[in-house]
Amino acid sequence: MNQGYLGLDIGSISTKGVIIDENDKIIAGEYIWTQGNPIDAVKKILIELKKQITDKNIAVVSVGTTGSARKLIGSMLGANIVKNEITAHAVGTLSVYPDVRTIFEIGGQDSKIIIIDNGIVVDYAMNTLCAAGTGSFLSSQAKRLGVRVEDFGKIALTSSNPTKIAARCTVFAESDLVHKAQIGHKREDIIAGLCAAVVSNYLNNVGKGKAIRPPIVFQGGVSKNIGVIKAFEDVTKEKILVDENSHLMGAVGVAILSKKHRQDKDFNFNVCEMDFETKGIECGKCPNNCEIICFYRNGRLIDAWGNRCQNGDVMAMASKNMTSV
């Protein structure tokens, strides 16, 4: 039986999962909306990935997680590695573009830039404070304009005179968009202007002060928008590389990392049938007043985090209680 390696990238907007082979090639991949419930999203991902490998004689032997819910899902799946998004995206991108020097990444609710020199991350920046210029921003503007966000790119390319949109702030951008529409700007020009505004916002915030050098790889959900790709190329005067699996690169990267730290222990997809629950408690045993998250599988405590001192070490206390029984 061949070995496979599972990687999961659990974000606030979308959840991505892949299974790769020994050569780091994707043999199963899935992308769905998180919908505020990362546990259920991961269960759905696992069900789909299992279907895709049923006839391929694959045994998953290691698991890695990244993204905003990496700790939670890492505990859920017994992951052998839990990594931050910067490392995961860099490793995934380098597996496809070994000469990459700059990575643009724009997701549903945040964005990042990663600077690489000789295969090593030397600088990065993230924007998590404002949704302006992200996928959720474009989706909300698409609804306002009455078009599918999937059609944004091709509509933008039909514009010959993009409207200037102030996109430093979501509120200002929406106000500006409404004003421009009311005074007669064409819809395709407004859409092209929004794509250009996303790029301007990104380069003036996340990319500010960064040494942007080619090859440049663009990834994340927004990389599927050809209007934003063109806007990046117009500003940087460089070819922007977008892989067909650009939206899965974080998951690919953490799958590769899990392979390097593999334990050769078969992963059990039956985890999809188990019940998981989180409970928040306030410690109150010292002035820190830590809010501790307790994580349960089928009613049994399997992990806890959030404590800043030993007073709130729930796992240690649970272990002690079991030993004294």
N, C-alpha and C positions, 0 to 999 in steps of 0.2 A: 504493500500500500504506500502511495506517495504522501509526503508530508506537506501540509499547508500551514500558513501563518496568518492569524486574524488581527486586523487593525481596525479600531473604531475611533472616529473623530466626532465627539458629541458636542455640538454647539447649541447656542440659545435658540437659533432659528431652524437649523437643519442638522441631521445626524447622518454620517457617512460611514460605511463599512466595506472592507475588502478582505478577500483571502488571496494571498500571493503564494507563488511556488518557490522552489529553491533558487530560481533565477530572478526573483523579484518581479515576476510578471503577474498581472492581475488575472486570476482565474474565476473570480466571482466578485461582484461589486454592486452596491445599492446606495441610494440617496433618497432620504425621505424628510418630511418636516418633523421637527421635534415636538411641536404643539404643546410646549410647557411641561411635557412628561418624558424625561429622558429614559426612564426605565422601560416604559411601554414602547418608546421609539426603538430602543435597542432590541427588545424582544421581536419586534416586527422585522428589523434588519436581519437578525439571526435566522429567522424563519425563511426569509428570501434567500439568504446566502446558502443555507443548507440545501434548498431546492436546486440551486445552481451547481452544487458540487456532487449531487446524489449519484450521478453516472460517471464521475471522474475518479473514483477510487482514491479519494483524498481524506486523510486524517489530520485534523487541525491539532497541532501540538504546542502552540504558544499563542498568547494573547497580549496585545498592547492597547492602551487607551490614551487619547489626547483630547483636547478641547476643554470647554468650561466645566463639563461634568465628568472629567477624567477620573477624579478621585472616587466619586460615587460609583461609576460603572466599573472602574478597576476593582473595587471591592465586590461588586455584584458578580463579576465574572472570574474573580481570582486571577487577575492579570499578572503576568510576570514582569511587566514594565508599565509605568505610568509616566508620560513625558509631556512637557509643555509644548504649545503649538509651534513656537519658533523652531525648536529642534526637529519636531516631526515634519514640518513643511520643508525645511531645508534638506533633510535626509531624503524625503520623497522626491523632491525636485531634482536633486543631484543624481538620483537613480535613473532619471530620464534625460536630463540635460547636465552632464558632468562638468561642462564649462560655464555654467550659469554664474553670473556675478551679481545680478540684482533680481529679487523676487518681489513683485507687486501682488498683494493678496487683499481682495475685498470680499468680505462675506456678508451675511445677512444683517449683522448688527455691529460689526467692528471691522477694522482693517489693519493691516500691518505691512511693513517693508523690511526685507531681510537683505543685508549686504554680505556677499560671500567673496572670499579671496583664497584662491587655491584650494577650494573645497571646504573651507572653514568659515563659519559665521564670525564676522568681525564687527558687525554693528546691526542694530535693528531698532524699530520703533513701532508702537501700537497706538491705535486710537480707539478707546472704549468709552469716551465721555459723551459723544454726540453721534447720533445716527445719520447725520447729514453725510451724503456721499456713499452710503452703504446700500445693500440690497433691499432692506426694508424701506429706505427712503425712496428708492426707485419704484418699489411696488406701490407705495401709497400715492405717488404722483401718477402712476399708470391708472389707478382707480379713479383719481380725480379727473384725468383726461379721457376716461372711458375706453382705454385700450388695454390689451393684455401685455404684461411686462415682458413676456417672451417675444413680442413683436416690436419692442422698443428699438432694438438695434437696426432692423431693416427699414423701419420708418425713418430713423435718424439719418440713414444714408441717402434718403431721397431729398434731404434739405440742402439748399444751396446758400442759405443765409441763416445760420443758427442764431437763435435769440440768446442774448446775454442774460443769464440767470444768476442771482446772488445766492450761492450755496454754502456760505460759511456756517449757516445755521438753518436747521430744518424749518423753523417757524418763518424766518425771513424768506427762505426759498419758496415756500408755499404761497406766501403773500405776493412775492414778485411774480411767480408763475400766474396766479389769478389776474394780477394787474396786466401782464403782457397779453394774456388771452382776451381780456376785456377791451384792450385798445386795438385788437385786430391782428396780432401775430398769428401766423399759420401754425397748426398743430405740429406739423413735421419740424418746423423751425424751433418750436418750444422744446420738443423731444430731443432734437439734436443739441440744443442749448443745455438741457439737463445732463446729457452725457458728458458734454464739455465741462459742466460745472462740477460733476463728480470727480473728474480728473484734476481740475484746478484745486478743488478742496483737498484731495488726496496729496498732491505734490506740495501744496502750501502748508500742510499740517503734518501728516505722517512722514512725508518725504523731505521736509524742510531741513536743509543743512546736510543731507545725505549725499554721498558720492555715487550717483546713479550712472552705472556703466553697463554696456552690453556685454554678453547676451542678457536680455531682460525677459523674464518669464512672468506671465500674468496668470494668476489662479484665483480660486474661490468662485462662488456662484455668479458674481458679476462679470467674470471673464467670459461668460457665454454671451454677453451683450456685445455684438460687433460694433455698435455705435461707440461704446466706451473704448474698445480696442483701437478704433480709428482715431479717437480723440487723444489717446495716449501717444499714438504714433505721430500725430500732428504736432504735439507739444515737444516730445523728446527727440523727434527726427530719427528715431531708431525703429527697427523691426521688433514688434512685440510677439513673443512666442507664446502660444496657447496650446497645451496638449489636450487631446480629446478627453482625458481623464483629469483635467485640471481641478475639477471640483472634489476629487478624491485624494489629492496629494498628501494631505495631513494623515489620512488613514493609511495610505501606502507607506509613509515614512515611519509611523509607529509600528506597522506590521514588520517592516525591515528590522527595526530596533528589537522587536520581540523575538525575531529569528536569531539575532545575535546573542540574546540572553535566554534562549529556549531551554525548557526543562524536559522536553520530549515526553510530556504527559498529555495524553489525549484530552482535548476539550470536549465537555459533555453539553450538547445542544439542549438537553433536557432542562437547562436553566430557564428556558422560556416558559416552562410549566410551573415554575416555583413562584411563590408570593413574596414580594419585597415591599418593605415599608420603612419610611424614615420618620423619626420623632425628634423634635427639638426640645431640649430641656435647659433650664438655667441652673448653673452650678450653685452659685451663691455662697460658696465656702471661703471666698476671699474677695477683696475689692475688685478683682478683675471682672467678676460677674459674667463669666464666659457663657455663651450660648453654644451648647454641645449638640451635635447631630448624632443620633444613634440610628444605626442601620440594621434592620432585621431581615432574615431570610426564613420564611415559614415560621415566623414568631420567635426565632432565636437570634439573639444579638450576635452579629458577625463583625461589626466594626463601629468605631466612633471617632469623631474628630471635632476640633474646635477649642479644646482646652489649652490653656497657656501655662499650666503648672500641674503638678502631680495630684492636686486636690480634685481635679476634674478628669483624671484618667479612668474613664468608665470601663475600658477593656481590662485594665489591671485589677480594678475592684471586682469585676465579674469573674475573672479568673481566680481571684483569691477566694471569693465566695464558693465557687465550684470545688476548689481544693479542700476547703474546710468542711464540706458536706460529707 
